[in-house]
Amino acid sequence: MTPNSRTLNAYACLAVLASVSTVGCLCPPCPGAVAAGPPAAAAAPSASNAAPVASAAAAAVGSRLVIWNGDDTGGGAQGWASCDKTAECKTKLGPDSGSGVNGSTALKFHAEGPGWLGMGWNLFGWYPETAGIDISPFSHLAFQIRVDAKSTEAAPEYLGLALACSNKGAKDTADMPIDKYVKAFADGKWHKVEIPISALTKGAGAKFDLTSFWEFRLHTWTGTPKNFDIYIDDIAAEKQ
């Protein structure tokens, strides 16, 4: 079983417009086509035909559904990190104790190099294949983000988000630029991002299945080398 990777090949071209240092990109394809994506998940029992199941760890409180916070919710999640310039880039992803909001555990994505740099955090560890969280009753996807870079020049110029679902007949959400909601996302401070779910499901995201959300993804692309850490905490669905 392989996690959904349909949108990754398009990601490299989405951010090239943000970098004037690269040769123009006509999409598709884009320079340095993505050669790597979500890895094959570890062998698991045969998938059932059951309907998507909500995460046992997801916790609803009023109008807020906590999906992952690194401490007491979402403990079964697993992730992948990858980059396309394999001889020049390096990525790593995993929980990082003490680096989250108010000293909690955060998800840390480290990336170095040029080209496409991306990660995905699968809320179920890719099993069962029908797993998923129903976010259709909610209006916004919310999360905390902090971006630390070695220097201003090493910070990502473009950072995009997309969600993947487990429904094989559906598609991923539209790619969403983080700076549309937080202009200074790379200033080293924590920021709460609140993205309308309706914005994620327009255009290219129109066939996303809101009842089987199971993977949170971030990516960036640039023609010049970067070196940064992205911390994510308190992923939730909210009614606003």
N, C-alpha and C positions, 0 to 999 in steps of 0.2 A: 504494500500500500504506500502510495506516495502522496504527501500533502499537496493541496491545490497550488499550482505555480503559474496559472495562466497569465497573470498580469505582469510577471517579473520581466519578461522580454521587452515590454513597452516602457518600463521605468527609466531606463537609461536616457531616453530621448526627452522625457518630460522636463528635466532640470537643465538641459543644455542651454536653453534660452536664457537661463539666469547667469550664464558665464560667458563673457565676451572674449575670454582668453582661448576658447576652443574654435576649431574649424567648424563652420556651419554644419548642422545636422539636418538631414532630410529624413523624416520618419515614415515608416521604417525602411531599412534598419538604421541604427545609430552606431557611432564609433564604439568599438569595444563591446559588441553585442554580449549580453549577459550569458555566460556559459554555465554559471552555477546558480542554483536556487535552493529551495527547501530540500534537505536530504531525505532519502527514503527513511521512513520511520522504522523503528525496531520491529522485528517480527511480532505479529499479534495474532490472536485467534481469529478465525474467519468472521467477517463482518456480518452482523445480523441485518434483517430487513425492517427492524423496528424504526419507529418515528424518532426524530432527534430528541435527545434527552438533555435536560438542563443540567448545568454543572452542579454537582452536589455541594461544592464549596461556595457557589454564588449566594450572596446574602442580600435580601431585599429589606430595606428599612424605609417605610413610607414611599416617597416618590423617587427613591434612589436604589439602584441595584448594584451593589459592589461586586465587581467581576474578578479583580485581582488587586491585592495590596501588599503582597510579599510577606505577610505575617500570618494572618489567620484565614485568608480567603484566596483560593486558587492554587493550592499547594501541588496539584497534579500537573501543572503546566510544564511544558518543555519548549525549547526554542532552537532556532538555527540562525547562523550569521554567515554571510558570504560576500564576495566581491569578485569583479570580473577581470581585473588586472592581476592575476594570481602571482606573477613574479614580482610585483611592486606593492601589493596591498596585504592587509592583515585585518581580520575582524574577530571579535569574541563577544559572546553574550551569556549572561547568567545573573542570578540574584546576587546582590551585594549588600551584606549586612551593615547597617548603620549609616548608609548613604542616602536613605530616603527622606521623605518629608518628616520633620520632627524626630529624626534619628531612627526611623524605621528601616526595613529592608526595601531596597529599590531594585528594579531591573536595570542592569548596566550593559550598554552596548558600546564597545570600544572599536574604533575604525581608524585605519591608517591607509593612505595611498590615494591615487587618482582613480577616476572612473566611477563605476557604480559600486556603492557600498550599502548593504541592506541587511535587515533582520526580520524575523517573524517569531512571535510568541504564541504558540498553540496552547490554548487554555485547557486542553484535555490530553496533551501528549499524543495527539493523533489517534486516540482509541477511546471508545469504539468509533468506527467511521461515521456513524450516524449521530455522534454527539453534537451538541450545539446549544447555544443560549438564545432564548427568544427575547429580542430587544424591540419587537414591534410595539409594545405598549408605551415606549419611551420616546422622548423628543430629541435628546442630545446624547452623544458619546462624550464623556468627560474623562480627563486624566491630568496628572501633574507631570511636567517635563522640566528637566534642567540640562543645559548643554554646556560642557566645559571643553575649551579648546586650548592647545598649547600656545596659540597666539591668535590675533584677529584674523590673520591670513589663513590659519589652519582650521578655522571654523567652517562648518558647512554653509554654502551660499544658498542652497535649496534643501529643504527637508519636506518630504511628502509622506502622507499616511494613507493606508488603505486597509480594509477589513476583508477577510476571506471567510467563506462559509463552507460547511461540510456537504451541502446539497450538491451533488455532482451535476445536476441539471441546471444549476444556477451559475452566476458569475460573481466575481469580486466587486467591491464597491468602486466608485470613481476614485482616482488619486486626488488627494486633498492637500494643498500647500499649507504647512503649519503657520507660515507668516501671514496668512489671511486672517488668522485669529489671534496670533501673538507676534507682533512686529519684531520685537527684540528677543526672539526665542534663544539666541546664542550668546546671551549676556552673562551666563554663569549663575543665574538666579532661577529659583523655582517659579514656574508659571502654571496656572490652571488653564487648560485648553478645553473649550466647550464647542463641539462641532455639531450643528444640526444634522440629525440622521437623514433628514430629507435631502440635504446637500450631497451626502454620500451616495444616495440612491437615485440621483439624476443622471441623465446622459449615459455614460459608459457603465454606471452602477445601477441602471434601472432593473436589471435581472438579478440583483443580489437578493438572497433569501434571508429576510430579517429574523426568521425563526431558528436559523442554524448557524449563527455567528460563532466562529471558533478560533480565529487567528487574527492577531493584532500585528500590523506590519509598518515599518518605517524604512525609508531609503533616501539616499542622496546620490547626486552625480555631479562630477566636475572634471575638467581636463587637467587641473593642477592638483598636486598632492595635498591631502588634508590629514589632520591628526586630532581626533576629538573623542570625548566620551559623552554619551547621551544616557541620562537617568530617567526612568519612567516609574511612576508610582500612582496608586489609587485609580486604577482603570474602573470606570463605572458607567452605567446607563442612568440617565436622569429624566424626570419629567419637569419641564420648566414652563 
